Amino acid sequence: MRSDLADLKISDRELERLTGCDVGDIFIGGVFGGTYRISALQNPQKLVAFCLTEAVVFLLIVVFTLPLSLFLTSGANGVTNASSILRFLFVAASIAIALLLAWNLYMKWRGKHLRSLMRLLDEVDRYEDMLSAIAVLDRLETANIERNLNSALQNRSEILEAIHLTRDNLIAGLTTEKILRENRGLLARQQDLLTSIETNLSLVRSLEVKHQADEYGKFLNEALQIGISVHQEVQRLN
């Protein structure tokens, strides 16, 4: 990836600063103190990883609750016969399932307060995928020496301008969401960010119309759609 394109990436550290949360592909705010991303459950690979995490958490709960289960079923006498063993296993499994259910209910409750953040993070993922696609196009153009490089470079410069505006929109959207999540009173700052997003959208839309006939048009359209989604999400926060 070229340096000018790499500079447009939103790093994990910057994303954590903008959101105030530990952001991962599956969880927001960590495994135990946060919640899962709804979009992760719609991706087969991420869904498998989520299920594996659930299994690991269940096993950890079982391990840490074994002493309590043993105490509840046998006290100081210990487990001495088949009936006691079955009772012990039933109690251990019941406690573990109850705690796992409580953990999932907590994540679901936590997730209700982070729906807007989740949608914005999905747009960040789309943005990063777009950067990767442009990086592939850069490599193809470098390999094709018969292309009109001057025209390609000029188009690419305008595309990067649109992507920069899209990046600004994402940052503004994430900032607005964090402001409202942490302090519902800062409405003036929210309006400034919304105005900035609308201005950027107008600029990206003008570039998209200009380049809709060439191969960069699809990236401009994608940037425009991301910006529109961010704008709609910020309006929904009102």
C-alpha positions, 0 to 999 in steps of 0.5 A: 500500500502506498504511503499516501493511502496508508496515511488514510487508514484509521488505526486501532489506537485512533479508533480506540481514542475516538470511541473510548472503547476497546474495538475488535472484530467481534467485541466492543469494550472487551469480552467480559466488560463489553458487548458483541458486534451484531454484524459479527454474527452475520459473518460466518467466520466471525460467528464461528469465532464468537461461538468458540469464545462462548465455549471458552467462557463456559469452560472458564465458568465451570472451572471457577465455580467447581468449588461452589458446586462441590460445596453445595452438593456434598459439603465437607463429606466429599463426593462419594457415590454415583448419585452424589456425582450426578448431583454435583455435575447437574449443579455445576452445569446449572450454575455455569449455564446460568452465569453464561446466560447472565453474561449474554444478557448483560452483553445484549443490554450493553449492546442496546446503548451501543447500536449507533457505535456498531453501525458506525464501526461497520462503516469504518470496516467498509472504508478499510475494505475500500482502501484495500481495494484501491491498493490492489488497483494501484498494484495493477496500474503499476504493473500495466506500463501501457496505461496513461499514467498522467491521467491515472495519477490525476484521477487518483489524486481526486479519489484520495481527496474524496476518501480523505473527506470520507475519513473526516466524516467517519471521525466526525460521526464517531466523535458525535456518538461518543459525545452524546454517549458520554454527555448528552448536553453538548449539542452545539458541538454535535451540530458543528460536526453534522454541518461538517459531514454535510459539507464533505458529502457535497464535495464527494458527490460532485467528484462522484458525478465527475468520475462515474464513468471511469474505474474510480467511479465505484470507489467514489460511489462507495465513499459517498454511500459511507458518508451518507450512512454516517450522516444518517446515523448522526441525524438518528442520534438527535 
